[in-house]
Amino acid sequence: MDVAAGVMILLADAWAITRTVRSDADTKTKWMWIAIVLLLPFVGMVLWILFGPS
């Protein structure tokens, strides 16, 4: 069960990073969101969903 949850979080983070890189946000904002998602995997993903670049 723990491994499955970890894999799901990893896939969700990869998806968020991919969406961030492809967004129209400026480079500084993109790097900030990538750092947040990488440093805070679960919390960063939730923050990205709520406030991240569209």
PDB file of N, H, CA, C and O in Angstrom:
ATOM      1  N   MET A   1       0.818  -1.200   0.000  1.00  0.00           N
ATOM      2  CA  MET A   1       0.000   0.000   0.000  1.00  0.00           C
ATOM      3  C   MET A   1       0.860   1.263   0.000  1.00  0.00           C
ATOM      4  O   MET A   1       0.548   2.222  -0.705  1.00  0.00           O
ATOM      5  N   ASP A   2       1.929   1.271   0.776  1.00  0.00           N
ATOM      6  H   ASP A   2       2.182   0.491   1.349  1.00  0.00           H
ATOM      7  CA  ASP A   2       2.789   2.445   0.843  1.00  0.00           C
ATOM      8  C   ASP A   2       3.491   2.709  -0.482  1.00  0.00           C
ATOM      9  O   ASP A   2       3.647   3.861  -0.889  1.00  0.00           O
ATOM     10  N   VAL A   3       3.908   1.655  -1.147  1.00  0.00           N
ATOM     11  H   VAL A   3       3.782   0.720  -0.817  1.00  0.00           H
ATOM     12  CA  VAL A   3       4.597   1.803  -2.432  1.00  0.00           C
ATOM     13  C   VAL A   3       3.636   2.371  -3.466  1.00  0.00           C
ATOM     14  O   VAL A   3       4.019   3.235  -4.254  1.00  0.00           O
ATOM     15  N   ALA A   4       2.403   1.901  -3.473  1.00  0.00           N
ATOM     16  H   ALA A   4       2.092   1.199  -2.833  1.00  0.00           H
ATOM     17  CA  ALA A   4       1.410   2.389  -4.432  1.00  0.00           C
ATOM     18  C   ALA A   4       1.141   3.877  -4.225  1.00  0.00           C
ATOM     19  O   ALA A   4       1.027   4.628  -5.194  1.00  0.00           O
ATOM     20  N   ALA A   5       1.039   4.301  -2.979  1.00  0.00           N
ATOM     21  H   ALA A   5       1.131   3.691  -2.192  1.00  0.00           H
ATOM     22  CA  ALA A   5       0.810   5.718  -2.699  1.00  0.00           C
ATOM     23  C   ALA A   5       2.005   6.552  -3.148  1.00  0.00           C
ATOM     24  O   ALA A   5       1.832   7.640  -3.699  1.00  0.00           O
ATOM     25  N   GLY A   6       3.201   6.052  -2.918  1.00  0.00           N
ATOM     26  H   GLY A   6       3.341   5.168  -2.470  1.00  0.00           H
ATOM     27  CA  GLY A   6       4.401   6.765  -3.349  1.00  0.00           C
ATOM     28  C   GLY A   6       4.485   6.906  -4.855  1.00  0.00           C
ATOM     29  O   GLY A   6       4.866   7.957  -5.371  1.00  0.00           O
ATOM     30  N   VAL A   7       4.127   5.844  -5.556  1.00  0.00           N
ATOM     31  H   VAL A   7       3.817   4.990  -5.137  1.00  0.00           H
ATOM     32  CA  VAL A   7       4.139   5.880  -7.025  1.00  0.00           C
ATOM     33  C   VAL A   7       3.093   6.859  -7.535  1.00  0.00           C
ATOM     34  O   VAL A   7       3.340   7.592  -8.493  1.00  0.00           O
ATOM     35  N   MET A   8       1.927   6.876  -6.900  1.00  0.00           N
ATOM     36  H   MET A   8       1.726   6.281  -6.122  1.00  0.00           H
ATOM     37  CA  MET A   8       0.881   7.815  -7.324  1.00  0.00           C
ATOM     38  C   MET A   8       1.319   9.258  -7.114  1.00  0.00           C
ATOM     39  O   MET A   8       1.075  10.109  -7.969  1.00  0.00           O
ATOM     40  N   ILE A   9       1.958   9.541  -5.991  1.00  0.00           N
ATOM     41  H   ILE A   9       2.156   8.849  -5.296  1.00  0.00           H
ATOM     42  CA  ILE A   9       2.444  10.899  -5.732  1.00  0.00           C
ATOM     43  C   ILE A   9       3.536  11.265  -6.724  1.00  0.00           C
ATOM     44  O   ILE A   9       3.570  12.391  -7.219  1.00  0.00           O
ATOM     45  N   LEU A  10       4.430  10.325  -7.021  1.00  0.00           N
ATOM     46  H   LEU A  10       4.403   9.410  -6.619  1.00  0.00           H
ATOM     47  CA  LEU A  10       5.494  10.564  -7.998  1.00  0.00           C
ATOM     48  C   LEU A  10       4.918  10.878  -9.375  1.00  0.00           C
ATOM     49  O   LEU A  10       5.377  11.808 -10.038  1.00  0.00           O
ATOM     50  N   LEU A  11       3.927  10.121  -9.808  1.00  0.00           N
ATOM     51  H   LEU A  11       3.554   9.366  -9.269  1.00  0.00           H
ATOM     52  CA  LEU A  11       3.298  10.366 -11.106  1.00  0.00           C
ATOM     53  C   LEU A  11       2.562  11.703 -11.124  1.00  0.00           C
ATOM     54  O   LEU A  11       2.620  12.430 -12.116  1.00  0.00           O
ATOM     55  N   ALA A  12       1.875  12.027 -10.041  1.00  0.00           N
ATOM     56  H   ALA A  12       1.827  11.436  -9.235  1.00  0.00           H
ATOM     57  CA  ALA A  12       1.166  13.308  -9.964  1.00  0.00           C
ATOM     58  C   ALA A  12       2.157  14.471  -9.999  1.00  0.00           C
ATOM     59  O   ALA A  12       1.901  15.483 -10.651  1.00  0.00           O
ATOM     60  N   ASP A  13       3.281  14.335  -9.306  1.00  0.00           N
ATOM     61  H   ASP A  13       3.490  13.513  -8.777  1.00  0.00           H
ATOM     62  CA  ASP A  13       4.302  15.383  -9.332  1.00  0.00           C
ATOM     63  C   ASP A  13       4.907  15.544 -10.722  1.00  0.00           C
ATOM     64  O   ASP A  13       5.137  16.665 -11.175  1.00  0.00           O
ATOM     65  N   ALA A  14       5.161  14.436 -11.394  1.00  0.00           N
ATOM     66  H   ALA A  14       4.974  13.525 -11.026  1.00  0.00           H
ATOM     67  CA  ALA A  14       5.700  14.490 -12.766  1.00  0.00           C
ATOM     68  C   ALA A  14       4.700  15.188 -13.687  1.00  0.00           C
ATOM     69  O   ALA A  14       5.086  15.981 -14.546  1.00  0.00           O
ATOM     70  N   TRP A  15       3.416  14.887 -13.502  1.00  0.00           N
ATOM     71  H   TRP A  15       3.103  14.243 -12.804  1.00  0.00           H
ATOM     72  CA  TRP A  15       2.379  15.534 -14.307  1.00  0.00           C
ATOM     73  C   TRP A  15       2.355  17.040 -14.038  1.00  0.00           C
ATOM     74  O   TRP A  15       2.259  17.834 -14.974  1.00  0.00           O
ATOM     75  N   ALA A  16       2.443  17.437 -12.766  1.00  0.00           N
ATOM     76  H   ALA A  16       2.521  16.793 -12.006  1.00  0.00           H
ATOM     77  CA  ALA A  16       2.424  18.860 -12.407  1.00  0.00           C
ATOM     78  C   ALA A  16       3.629  19.582 -12.990  1.00  0.00           C
ATOM     79  O   ALA A  16       3.501  20.699 -13.491  1.00  0.00           O
ATOM     80  N   ILE A  17       4.795  18.956 -12.927  1.00  0.00           N
ATOM     81  H   ILE A  17       4.899  18.048 -12.520  1.00  0.00           H
ATOM     82  CA  ILE A  17       6.002  19.580 -13.477  1.00  0.00           C
ATOM     83  C   ILE A  17       5.889  19.731 -14.982  1.00  0.00           C
ATOM     84  O   ILE A  17       6.261  20.768 -15.532  1.00  0.00           O
ATOM     85  N   THR A  18       5.378  18.705 -15.654  1.00  0.00           N
ATOM     86  H   THR A  18       5.077  17.863 -15.207  1.00  0.00           H
ATOM     87  CA  THR A  18       5.199  18.777 -17.105  1.00  0.00           C
ATOM     88  C   THR A  18       4.230  19.888 -17.483  1.00  0.00           C
ATOM     89  O   THR A  18       4.489  20.652 -18.413  1.00  0.00           O
ATOM     90  N   ARG A  19       3.121  19.981 -16.767  1.00  0.00           N
ATOM     91  H   ARG A  19       2.911  19.360 -16.011  1.00  0.00           H
ATOM     92  CA  ARG A  19       2.145  21.038 -17.037  1.00  0.00           C
ATOM     93  C   ARG A  19       2.733  22.420 -16.764  1.00  0.00           C
ATOM     94  O   ARG A  19       2.437  23.375 -17.483  1.00  0.00           O
ATOM     95  N   THR A  20       3.555  22.529 -15.738  1.00  0.00           N
ATOM     96  H   THR A  20       3.795  21.753 -15.154  1.00  0.00           H
ATOM     97  CA  THR A  20       4.181  23.808 -15.405  1.00  0.00           C
ATOM     98  C   THR A  20       5.150  24.235 -16.503  1.00  0.00           C
ATOM     99  O   THR A  20       5.148  25.394 -16.916  1.00  0.00           O
ATOM    100  N   VAL A  21       5.971  23.311 -16.972  1.00  0.00           N
ATOM    101  H   VAL A  21       5.973  22.369 -16.636  1.00  0.00           H
ATOM    102  CA  VAL A  21       6.945  23.630 -18.022  1.00  0.00           C
ATOM    103  C   VAL A  21       6.228  24.074 -19.298  1.00  0.00           C
ATOM    104  O   VAL A  21       6.708  24.962 -20.002  1.00  0.00           O
ATOM    105  N   ARG A  22       5.099  23.470 -19.595  1.00  0.00           N
ATOM    106  H   ARG A  22       4.709  22.748 -19.023  1.00  0.00           H
ATOM    107  CA  ARG A  22       4.353  23.802 -20.812  1.00  0.00           C
ATOM    108  C   ARG A  22       3.442  25.014 -20.661  1.00  0.00           C
ATOM    109  O   ARG A  22       2.819  25.436 -21.635  1.00  0.00           O
ATOM    110  N   SER A  23       3.349  25.583 -19.461  1.00  0.00           N
ATOM    111  H   SER A  23       3.855  25.241 -18.669  1.00  0.00           H
ATOM    112  CA  SER A  23       2.456  26.725 -19.235  1.00  0.00           C
ATOM    113  C   SER A  23       3.041  27.999 -19.844  1.00  0.00           C
ATOM    114  O   SER A  23       4.191  28.035 -20.280  1.00  0.00           O
ATOM    115  N   ASP A  24       2.216  29.031 -19.856  1.00  0.00           N
ATOM    116  H   ASP A  24       1.282  29.002 -19.501  1.00  0.00           H
ATOM    117  CA  ASP A  24       2.636  30.323 -20.397  1.00  0.00           C
ATOM    118  C   ASP A  24       3.276  31.220 -19.342  1.00  0.00           C
ATOM    119  O   ASP A  24       3.569  32.382 -19.623  1.00  0.00           O
ATOM    120  N   ALA A  25       3.495  30.711 -18.152  1.00  0.00           N
ATOM    121  H   ALA A  25       3.257  29.767 -17.924  1.00  0.00           H
ATOM    122  CA  ALA A  25       4.085  31.504 -17.075  1.00  0.00           C
ATOM    123  C   ALA A  25       5.531  31.860 -17.417  1.00  0.00           C
ATOM    124  O   ALA A  25       6.175  31.209 -18.240  1.00  0.00           O
ATOM    125  N   ASP A  26       6.022  32.917 -16.758  1.00  0.00           N
ATOM    126  H   ASP A  26       5.499  33.446 -16.089  1.00  0.00           H
ATOM    127  CA  ASP A  26       7.418  33.297 -17.011  1.00  0.00           C
ATOM    128  C   ASP A  26       8.357  32.267 -16.374  1.00  0.00           C
ATOM    129  O   ASP A  26       7.939  31.483 -15.522  1.00  0.00           O
ATOM    130  N   THR A  27       9.606  32.275 -16.787  1.00  0.00           N
ATOM    131  H   THR A  27       9.945  32.911 -17.480  1.00  0.00           H
ATOM    132  CA  THR A  27      10.581  31.269 -16.385  1.00  0.00           C
ATOM    133  C   THR A  27      10.785  31.232 -14.872  1.00  0.00           C
ATOM    134  O   THR A  27      10.888  30.154 -14.286  1.00  0.00           O
ATOM    135  N   LYS A  28      10.843  32.387 -14.247  1.00  0.00           N
ATOM    136  H   LYS A  28      10.759  33.262 -14.723  1.00  0.00           H
ATOM    137  CA  LYS A  28      11.046  32.445 -12.798  1.00  0.00           C
ATOM    138  C   LYS A  28       9.900  31.749 -12.052  1.00  0.00           C
ATOM    139  O   LYS A  28      10.137  31.009 -11.098  1.00  0.00           O
ATOM    140  N   THR A  29       8.687  31.984 -12.483  1.00  0.00           N
ATOM    141  H   THR A  29       8.495  32.586 -13.258  1.00  0.00           H
ATOM    142  CA  THR A  29       7.515  31.355 -11.871  1.00  0.00           C
ATOM    143  C   THR A  29       7.538  29.846 -12.087  1.00  0.00           C
ATOM    144  O   THR A  29       7.209  29.078 -11.183  1.00  0.00           O
ATOM    145  N   LYS A  30       7.924  29.427 -13.278  1.00  0.00           N
ATOM    146  H   LYS A  30       8.192  30.051 -14.013  1.00  0.00           H
ATOM    147  CA  LYS A  30       8.011  27.991 -13.554  1.00  0.00           C
ATOM    148  C   LYS A  30       8.996  27.306 -12.626  1.00  0.00           C
ATOM    149  O   LYS A  30       8.695  26.252 -12.065  1.00  0.00           O
ATOM    150  N   TRP A  31      10.185  27.903 -12.457  1.00  0.00           N
ATOM    151  H   TRP A  31      10.430  28.759 -12.913  1.00  0.00           H
ATOM    152  CA  TRP A  31      11.195  27.309 -11.580  1.00  0.00           C
ATOM    153  C   TRP A  31      10.730  27.284 -10.129  1.00  0.00           C
ATOM    154  O   TRP A  31      11.024  26.339  -9.397  1.00  0.00           O
ATOM    155  N   MET A  32      10.005  28.316  -9.714  1.00  0.00           N
ATOM    156  H   MET A  32       9.766  29.084 -10.309  1.00  0.00           H
ATOM    157  CA  MET A  32       9.498  28.355  -8.352  1.00  0.00           C
ATOM    158  C   MET A  32       8.528  27.196  -8.112  1.00  0.00           C
ATOM    159  O   MET A  32       8.629  26.506  -7.098  1.00  0.00           O
ATOM    160  N   TRP A  33       7.591  26.980  -9.036  1.00  0.00           N
ATOM    161  H   TRP A  33       7.509  27.541  -9.859  1.00  0.00           H
ATOM    162  CA  TRP A  33       6.621  25.897  -8.874  1.00  0.00           C
ATOM    163  C   TRP A  33       7.281  24.524  -8.961  1.00  0.00           C
ATOM    164  O   TRP A  33       6.899  23.611  -8.230  1.00  0.00           O
ATOM    165  N   ILE A  34       8.249  24.369  -9.828  1.00  0.00           N
ATOM    166  H   ILE A  34       8.559  25.112 -10.422  1.00  0.00           H
ATOM    167  CA  ILE A  34       8.961  23.086  -9.910  1.00  0.00           C
ATOM    168  C   ILE A  34       9.668  22.801  -8.586  1.00  0.00           C
ATOM    169  O   ILE A  34       9.633  21.672  -8.098  1.00  0.00           O
ATOM    170  N   ALA A  35      10.305  23.810  -8.004  1.00  0.00           N
ATOM    171  H   ALA A  35      10.333  24.728  -8.401  1.00  0.00           H
ATOM    172  CA  ALA A  35      10.995  23.633  -6.724  1.00  0.00           C
ATOM    173  C   ALA A  35      10.011  23.273  -5.613  1.00  0.00           C
ATOM    174  O   ALA A  35      10.298  22.404  -4.789  1.00  0.00           O
ATOM    175  N   ILE A  36       8.870  23.926  -5.584  1.00  0.00           N
ATOM    176  H   ILE A  36       8.637  24.632  -6.253  1.00  0.00           H
ATOM    177  CA  ILE A  36       7.865  23.630  -4.561  1.00  0.00           C
ATOM    178  C   ILE A  36       7.373  22.202  -4.682  1.00  0.00           C
ATOM    179  O   ILE A  36       7.273  21.492  -3.682  1.00  0.00           O
ATOM    180  N   VAL A  37       7.065  21.774  -5.898  1.00  0.00           N
ATOM    181  H   VAL A  37       7.146  22.351  -6.710  1.00  0.00           H
ATOM    182  CA  VAL A  37       6.560  20.415  -6.113  1.00  0.00           C
ATOM    183  C   VAL A  37       7.628  19.382  -5.757  1.00  0.00           C
ATOM    184  O   VAL A  37       7.307  18.341  -5.183  1.00  0.00           O
ATOM    185  N   LEU A  38       8.884  19.651  -6.085  1.00  0.00           N
ATOM    186  H   LEU A  38       9.145  20.497  -6.551  1.00  0.00           H
ATOM    187  CA  LEU A  38       9.947  18.691  -5.787  1.00  0.00           C
ATOM    188  C   LEU A  38      10.302  18.646  -4.300  1.00  0.00           C
ATOM    189  O   LEU A  38      10.556  17.569  -3.760  1.00  0.00           O
ATOM    190  N   LEU A  39      10.320  19.791  -3.641  1.00  0.00           N
ATOM    191  H   LEU A  39      10.113  20.665  -4.079  1.00  0.00           H
ATOM    192  CA  LEU A  39      10.726  19.834  -2.241  1.00  0.00           C
ATOM    193  C   LEU A  39       9.616  19.407  -1.279  1.00  0.00           C
ATOM    194  O   LEU A  39       9.888  18.901  -0.191  1.00  0.00           O
ATOM    195  N   LEU A  40       8.383  19.613  -1.684  1.00  0.00           N
ATOM    196  H   LEU A  40       8.162  20.025  -2.568  1.00  0.00           H
ATOM    197  CA  LEU A  40       7.224  19.251  -0.860  1.00  0.00           C
ATOM    198  C   LEU A  40       6.284  18.388  -1.702  1.00  0.00           C
ATOM    199  O   LEU A  40       5.245  18.879  -2.145  1.00  0.00           O
ATOM    200  N   PRO A  41       6.614  17.135  -1.932  1.00  0.00           N
ATOM    201  CA  PRO A  41       5.888  16.327  -2.920  1.00  0.00           C
ATOM    202  C   PRO A  41       4.362  16.346  -2.794  1.00  0.00           C
ATOM    203  O   PRO A  41       3.685  16.665  -3.771  1.00  0.00           O
ATOM    204  N   PHE A  42       3.804  16.021  -1.643  1.00  0.00           N
ATOM    205  H   PHE A  42       4.354  15.761  -0.850  1.00  0.00           H
ATOM    206  CA  PHE A  42       2.345  15.977  -1.536  1.00  0.00           C
ATOM    207  C   PHE A  42       1.758  17.374  -1.371  1.00  0.00           C
ATOM    208  O   PHE A  42       0.830  17.750  -2.087  1.00  0.00           O
ATOM    209  N   VAL A  43       2.298  18.137  -0.430  1.00  0.00           N
ATOM    210  H   VAL A  43       3.052  17.831   0.152  1.00  0.00           H
ATOM    211  CA  VAL A  43       1.799  19.487  -0.168  1.00  0.00           C
ATOM    212  C   VAL A  43       2.012  20.380  -1.396  1.00  0.00           C
ATOM    213  O   VAL A  43       1.143  21.176  -1.752  1.00  0.00           O
ATOM    214  N   GLY A  44       3.168  20.240  -2.034  1.00  0.00           N
ATOM    215  H   GLY A  44       3.874  19.593  -1.745  1.00  0.00           H
ATOM    216  CA  GLY A  44       3.449  21.027  -3.237  1.00  0.00           C
ATOM    217  C   GLY A  44       2.463  20.748  -4.350  1.00  0.00           C
ATOM    218  O   GLY A  44       2.062  21.661  -5.072  1.00  0.00           O
ATOM    219  N   MET A  45       2.066  19.492  -4.495  1.00  0.00           N
ATOM    220  H   MET A  45       2.392  18.750  -3.908  1.00  0.00           H
ATOM    221  CA  MET A  45       1.083  19.129  -5.519  1.00  0.00           C
ATOM    222  C   MET A  45      -0.266  19.770  -5.219  1.00  0.00           C
ATOM    223  O   MET A  45      -0.927  20.285  -6.120  1.00  0.00           O
ATOM    224  N   VAL A  46      -0.671  19.738  -3.958  1.00  0.00           N
ATOM    225  H   VAL A  46      -0.134  19.320  -3.226  1.00  0.00           H
ATOM    226  CA  VAL A  46      -1.945  20.364  -3.568  1.00  0.00           C
ATOM    227  C   VAL A  46      -1.886  21.867  -3.808  1.00  0.00           C
ATOM    228  O   VAL A  46      -2.829  22.444  -4.349  1.00  0.00           O
ATOM    229  N   LEU A  47      -0.791  22.505  -3.413  1.00  0.00           N
ATOM    230  H   LEU A  47      -0.025  22.036  -2.973  1.00  0.00           H
ATOM    231  CA  LEU A  47      -0.638  23.942  -3.655  1.00  0.00           C
ATOM    232  C   LEU A  47      -0.648  24.259  -5.135  1.00  0.00           C
ATOM    233  O   LEU A  47      -1.231  25.257  -5.559  1.00  0.00           O
ATOM    234  N   TRP A  48       0.007  23.397  -5.937  1.00  0.00           N
ATOM    235  H   TRP A  48       0.481  22.586  -5.592  1.00  0.00           H
ATOM    236  CA  TRP A  48       0.042  23.619  -7.383  1.00  0.00           C
ATOM    237  C   TRP A  48      -1.361  23.540  -7.968  1.00  0.00           C
ATOM    238  O   TRP A  48      -1.726  24.349  -8.821  1.00  0.00           O
ATOM    239  N   ILE A  49      -2.154  22.562  -7.509  1.00  0.00           N
ATOM    240  H   ILE A  49      -1.857  21.905  -6.816  1.00  0.00           H
ATOM    241  CA  ILE A  49      -3.530  22.443  -8.005  1.00  0.00           C
ATOM    242  C   ILE A  49      -4.345  23.690  -7.663  1.00  0.00           C
ATOM    243  O   ILE A  49      -5.128  24.173  -8.481  1.00  0.00           O
ATOM    244  N   LEU A  50      -4.154  24.205  -6.451  1.00  0.00           N
ATOM    245  H   LEU A  50      -3.518  23.812  -5.786  1.00  0.00           H
ATOM    246  CA  LEU A  50      -4.938  25.359  -6.010  1.00  0.00           C
ATOM    247  C   LEU A  50      -4.460  26.690  -6.592  1.00  0.00           C
ATOM    248  O   LEU A  50      -5.277  27.543  -6.938  1.00  0.00           O
ATOM    249  N   PHE A  51      -3.146  26.871  -6.703  1.00  0.00           N
ATOM    250  H   PHE A  51      -2.482  26.178  -6.422  1.00  0.00           H
ATOM    251  CA  PHE A  51      -2.619  28.197  -7.044  1.00  0.00           C
ATOM    252  C   PHE A  51      -1.656  28.226  -8.234  1.00  0.00           C
ATOM    253  O   PHE A  51      -1.218  29.304  -8.634  1.00  0.00           O
ATOM    254  N   GLY A  52      -1.325  27.092  -8.797  1.00  0.00           N
ATOM    255  H   GLY A  52      -1.680  26.216  -8.472  1.00  0.00           H
ATOM    256  CA  GLY A  52      -0.300  27.022  -9.839  1.00  0.00           C
ATOM    257  C   GLY A  52      -0.687  27.698 -11.137  1.00  0.00           C
ATOM    258  O   GLY A  52      -1.836  28.095 -11.331  1.00  0.00           O
ATOM    259  N   PRO A  53       0.289  27.825 -12.026  1.00  0.00           N
ATOM    260  CA  PRO A  53       0.028  28.469 -13.321  1.00  0.00           C
ATOM    261  C   PRO A  53      -0.924  27.629 -14.161  1.00  0.00           C
ATOM    262  O   PRO A  53      -0.917  26.400 -14.100  1.00  0.00           O
ATOM    263  N   SER A  54      -1.730  28.310 -14.936  1.00  0.00           N
ATOM    264  H   SER A  54      -1.735  29.309 -14.986  1.00  0.00           H
ATOM    265  CA  SER A  54      -2.701  27.580 -15.763  1.00  0.00           C
ATOM    266  C   SER A  54      -2.169  27.283 -17.144  1.00  0.00           C
ATOM    267  O   SER A  54      -2.866  26.676 -17.957  1.00  0.00           O
TER     268      SER A  54
END
